[in-house]
Structure formats: structure tokens, C-alpha cells
Amino acid sequence: MNKVMSNKAVIALYVLPAFILIVALIYGPILITGYYGLMDWDGIGAMTFVGLENYTQLIQDGQFWQSAKHSFLLAFFSTLSLVPYLAISLILAGKIKGSDLLRKIYLIPMLLSSVAIAQLWVKIYDPNNGMLNSFLTLVGVENPPAWLADTNLVLYAIFVAILWQYAGFYIIIYYAALKGIPESLVEAAKIDGANPIQIAYKIKVPLISGVIKVTVVLAIVGSLKYFDLIYVMTGGGPNGASEVIASYMYKKAFDTFDFGYGSAIAFFLLLITLIVTWITRKLTASEDEIQY
């Protein structure tokens, strides 16, 4: 009995530093943010307790719900983008020439910071000298759009940049999962007369369904809290057309110095993310997982 207790004490001693870091860096800030959300505070002066007033204001804030709509649109587009990522991975996992080079090319955006990527795409979308509009003019388009200044196009233009930024990340995840499939299963399917499309759809994709579910959650959660690239490219403009929850929260906290309201937005974003993650996991769970 003493030996068991001694072993538990040693285990607890090893776990304690990690537990302290998790509490200090994750759960602590979450609790503090929730506390600030109950206050009227400019970030400098004294705090005034206002209870749920910030959250009541949040529910009635049309601009917040507009930014939430944009965040959910990005989440929807990001989820759809997993389909071409998976298709590319299936091709790369096959025996094609140049697949090693292509994998390295797809990884290039992962080597760049979000700020660098944002600046790159701002140059591409430049209405006067940008690569995209120069090409459109060359092929005969007389008045190419100002992509980042058009309220109807800006969100889609930003999504293209996000699509490019994360292509390598998801492709490598799918590629690694596909390479883990036993070659014997593929060879058996070929002997039975299955063509490459049938092998991909009926054998490879079902075998990596667990990985696909994880990437769906990553894509949705990542989109809901997306901030840096959008803030650098447009600052949420024009006229709030590309504002997302995270950028709206930043503006309220650091531009208008309403830290109480900004903290309420941040805490509400956490709740939304947790709820969406739970719903996504329920919708993508297998029958065995649901029973468990």
C-alpha cells in the first residue's frame, strides 16, 4: 500500500509542472477573461462591476452578429476546402512523378508568417498594379474589381488567401494518413477489378475517416477564431464587410479601450467554439462512438 502511494506521489510530482503551466497559460486566462467580461473597464482605471450588462449588450449588437456571420461563412468555406485538399493528397499518395517536389511546394506557405502572407496577397489584389488585375486586363477584362475594397468580394478574396495558406498543412496530414494504409488492401482491390476512383472512394477515404473528422474540427475552430491575416489585409473593412469575431473583439478592447466588452466578446467566442466543436463531433461520430 505504501509503495502504491509512493508511486502515485512520484507520478503527481512529474505531472505537477505541466499542470501548473496549463492552469497558468490556458485555464487561468480564460477565467480572468470571464471575470473582465463582468466589468466596465478601460484597461487602465478602476473596474466597475456591471454583471451581465456586457453580455446583454452583446446579444443586441448587430455589428457583432454580422462579424459572427462572416466567421461562420469562413468556417463553412474552410470545411468545403478540405475536399480539394483530400483529392490532392490522394493524387500525391499515388505513384506519380514529381510527388515529392509537389509536397515541398505545397509546404511553402507554412514557412511564412501570416503577416507576410497577408502582405503578399494585398500586393496580388492591388487594383492598379496587382498581379491578378494585370492578368485580367491582359485577357481583356476592362474594369477588373478592387478585390479588397468591394464589400461583396472582400470576404471571398480573403478566403482564397486562407485557402493557399493552409493547403500544405491539411495536405500533409491527409498524405501521412493515406501512406499508413496497408498496400495489401489496395493490391487486393486492384485484383478484384477496382479502378483508382473506386479504390480512393471505397477504401482509402473510409480508412482515414478518423483523420478527416479531426481536420473538420480543426478547420471550423480555426476559422471561428481567425484574426491575424484578416486584420493585416483589410482591418475588417471595407465598412465591416470582412469583420470577424476576433477582429471585432480586438477593436473593442484595444481601439475603443472597452476591455470589459472586449472580454465579453472573447468569452462568448470561447463558448461558441466549444458548442460548435461539440456539435461537429456529434454529427461526425460513428455509431460505436455514439454508443460509447
N, C-alpha and C positions, 0 to 999 in steps of 0.2 A: 504494500500500500504506500509506504513512504517513497519507494522507488518510483511508483507511478506519479505521485505528487511532485517528486523531484523532476521527472521528465516534463511534466506539464509546466513547471516553473521555468525550465530551460527554454521550452518552446515559446512561452509567453515573453521571455526576455528577448528572444530573437525577433518576435513579431512586433514588439513594442515600438521600435524606431519607425517601422513602416506605418504602424497605426497612428503614431503621433504626426507624421508627415501628412497622412491622408486627412486627418482631422484638421490640421493647421492650414493645409493648402486647398482642401475641397469643401468639407462639411462646415468648417469654421466660416469661410467667406459666404457660403450660402445662407447660414443663419444670420450673419451680420447684414447681408443684403436684405433679407426678410425684415430684420429689425429697422433698418433705414427706411424701408417702404412704408412703415407706420409713422414716419416723422415728416415734418415740414422743415427742410434743412437746405441751406445754400452751399454746404460744403465747408464753410468757414465759421460761421457764427453758431449760436446756441440752437439746439434742436427743440422743436415743439411737437409733442405727441398729438397726432391727428387721427389715430386709429385707422379705420378702413377708408378714410376720405380719399387717399390717393388711388385706391382700387376702384372706388365709386367713380372718380373722375376718369379713370382708365376705361371703364366699361362704356362711358358716354363719349369717349374721344373718337370722333370719326376718322381723324388722321391716323390714329393708332391702328384701327381696323383696316384702313387702306394699306398700311405698311404690312399688316398681318396677311392680307390677301396676296400681296407681292411675294412674301416669304413662302406661302403655301404654293403659289404658282411655280416658284423656283424649285420647291420640293417635288412637285409633280413632274416638271421637266427633267429634273435630275434622275428621278426614278425611271422615266422613259429612256433616258440616255444609257441606262445600263444594258439595254437591248443591243445597240451597236457595239458597245464595249465587249459584250459577251460574244457577238458574232466575230469581231476582230480577233478575240482570244482563241476562238475555235479554229480560225484560219491559221493563226500563228502556231498553235499547238500541233497542227498537221505538218507533214513533211514537205515544206515548201522552201524554195531557195530564198535566201536573204532574210529569214525569220529572225535570226539573231540581230541583224542590223536594224530591222524594223522595231524590235523590242527596245533597243537602245534609243532609237529616235523618239518613240512614244514616252520614254522616261525623261526626256529633256525638260519639259515643263516642271517636273517635280524638283529639278535642281534650282529653279528660280524662285525668288520670293514673290509673294502676292503683289507687293508694291511694284516690283519690276514687271510682272505680267500685266498689271493694270496700266502702267505707263506705255508698255508695248502696244496694247490694244487701243489705247487712246490715240496713239500715232496712226495705227491702222485705220481707225474710224474717222480720222481728221477729215472734215468736209472739203477742205481745199487741196491739201497735199497728201492725204492718206492713201495708202496702197489700194484699199478697197474701192474708193470712189474714183481713183485714177484708172483702175481696171474697168469699172463700169462706164466711164467716159470713153475709154478706148473702144469698147464694144458697141458704142452707140447710144448709151443712156444719156439723155440731155441734162436732166436735173436730178442727179443722184441725191439721196436723202442725207440729212445731217443726223447720223445714226444716234448719237448720244444727246442730241438736242430735240429729238422728236419724241413727244410723250407716248406715242403709240408704238414706237420701235425700240426705245431705250432698254426696256427690260429684256427683250429678246436678244438685243445686241450684247448685253452683259452676259446672258446665259451662254452665248457662243464662246465667250472668253472663259467662262467657268467650265464648259464642256472640254475645251482644249487643255485647261489647267489640270483637270483630274483624270484625263484619259489614261495616262500611264499608270496611275495608282490602281484603278479598277482593272485595267487590262492585265497587269502583273498578278493581281490577286486571282483572277479567273484563270490565267495561264498556269499558275502554280497548282491550282486545284485540278485542272484538266490533266496536267502531267502526272498527277498522283493516281489517275485511273489505270488499273492494270491493263497492259497491252493485250493480254489474252482475251479479255472481254471484247475488245474491238476486233481482233482477228476472228473470233468466233462469229461475230455479227457479219463480217465480210464473207465468211464461208457460207453462212445462211442466206446470202444474197442481198444484204442490206446495202444501200447506197450511202455515200457520205452524209447526205442530209438526214437520212433516217438514223444513222449512227449518232449524229450530233443531237438530234431532237429526242430520240427514244432511249439513248444510252448515256451519252456524256452529260447532257443537261440535267437529267434526273439524279445522276450520281453526285453532282455538285450542288444540289438544291439547297443544302445547308449553308454553303458559302454564299449562294445567291441571296438567301434570306438575310444574311448578315450585311451584305452590301446594300440591300434595300433600306435597312435600318440606318446604316451609315450615311447613305445619300439623303434620306429625309431629315435626319437630325442635323447633319452638316448644313443643309440648305436653310433650315429654320434659324440657325444661329450665324449665318454667313454675314460678314461685315466688311473686312479689310479691302477686298478688291472693289466692291461696290462703292465704298466711301472714297477711294482714291480716284476711281473713274468718273463718278458723277456727283458724289456727295449727297446722293439721294434725289437729285434733280433729274430733269427739269420739273419744277412745280410738284415735287414729291412723287413723280412717276416711277422712280426706281427706289423709293424709300422702303427699307425693310425694317423688321422689328429691332434688330440690333443697332442699325444706324439711327433710328428714331430715338432709341434709348440713349445712345451716346450724345445726340444733340440736346436732349432734355437735361441730361446730367452735366455736360461739360460746356455747352454753348449758352444755355439759359440758366445754368447753375441751380437747377431744381433737382438736387440729388435725391430728395425723398421720392419724387415722382419717377425719376430715372431708375431708382432702385426697385420701385413697384413694378415698372415695366420689365426689368431684368428678372425679377422673381416670378412674374407672370409668364415670361418666356420659358423659364425652367419648368413650370407646371405644364405649359402647353407641350413642351418637348417630351416630358415624361408620359403624358396622356397619349400623344401620337405614337410614341415608341411602344407603349403597351398595346394600343390598338393594332399597330402594324404586326407585332409579334403574334397577337391572337389570330389575325387574318392569315398569316403565313405559316402558322403552326400546323404540323401534321396531326393525324388522328391520335397517334401514340403520345405526342406531346400534350395534346388537349386532355387526354385521359389522365396523364401524369399530373 
